[in-house]
Amino acid sequence: MTDASILVVTENKAEENTLKVILTKLGYEEPITAHGGGNAWALLKTSKVDCVIASYDMEEMSGLALLKILRREESVGDLPFFLTHDAFTKIKVMKAGEAGVSGLFVIPYEEKGMQTKLTMAIERTKDPVIEETEQSIDQGLELIEKKEYAKALDVFEKLVNKKENPEYYFNIGYIKTAQNLHTEAIEAFSKATQLDRLYVKAYEAMARAYKAMGDLERAEEYMQTAAEIYMDTDKLGSAEGLLNELLESGSNSLNVFNTLGVLHRKKGNMEQALRQYKKALKVHPDEPYIYYNIGRLYLDIKDTTKAKTYFQAALDKDHGFDEAKQVLKAIDLGLI
């Protein structure tokens, strides 16, 4: 009997009972249970668990939504998390993989496969690629602490320029999903999402090293890259912190203002988003993507008249701007 604590999250009582029986049979203590994703999240904020098994589809909060919330939180971001379903489609496999799921359990359950996946996840058996990446980052951070910035940057540059980067494994995940090799797809997606969380540390460290060396342009480039990764993984607070740090250091960059605009739009703070976009326009008044982003903002708040004005402005700046053409056509056809 292992003392690992497993949280089972489902709205189906029969499913909950089935999992409790299987987990007990596999040698785990009786699991903690939560009815729905919302209750599970409340429990996870106050209780320590070693693994989560959640239903993919639930009415109150889906298992997928719960997974996305966990992966944004530093304290539980690496918690093993499995999703259950009786028929995983390609779309569901991709969504789960992109969100950083540890594995999938198909109903009816295959106990031997569950045992293997749970053991590897709970014991945190690391993939060699992940382990090597962690070692490189630790080495680089140690060099920064010693103020050996050039050596640290050499370590980080070699890491981020590797062929086996997050994008490489995301692509494998998509290919394996298309081939209906779902187990292999999830393994690739898992590597990709873990590497994403590690690479963002590398880019942030590189930015700080360049800043310490007085190369503010390169520092801004890597800080911006780190902020964009945080945004892609919905860690908006971390992204905003880095972008504000860039502004405080005297940056007046188009990219910083534009990215802050996108960030505030994602947060639903439209006034602040518009303020940042307009700052970006002051820096680069001829940049079509800023006009396009402002148009998207006005679409979000259902002001199609102003949206059209900005999409047209984007098209005036770049006559080949296909996205602006398409959205204008959609507005005129009443599709938006």
Secondary structure, 3 states (H helix, E strand, C coil): CECCCEEEECCCHHHHHHHHHHHHHCCECCCEEECCHHHHHHHHCCCCCCEEEEECCCCCCCHHHHHHHHHHCCCCCCCCEEEEECCCCHHHHHHHHHHCCCEEEECCCCHHHHHHHHHHHHCCCCCHHHHHHHHHHHHHHHHHHCCCHHHHHHHHHHHHCCCCCHHHHHHHHHHHHHCCCHHHHHHHHHHHHHHHHHHHHHHHHHHHHHHHCCCHHHHHHHHHHHHHHHHHCCCHHHHHHHHHHHHHCCCCCHHHHHHHHHHHHHHCCHHHHHHHHHHHHHHCCCCHHHHHHHHHHHHHCCCHHHHHHHHHHHHHHCCCCHHHHHHHHHHHCCCC
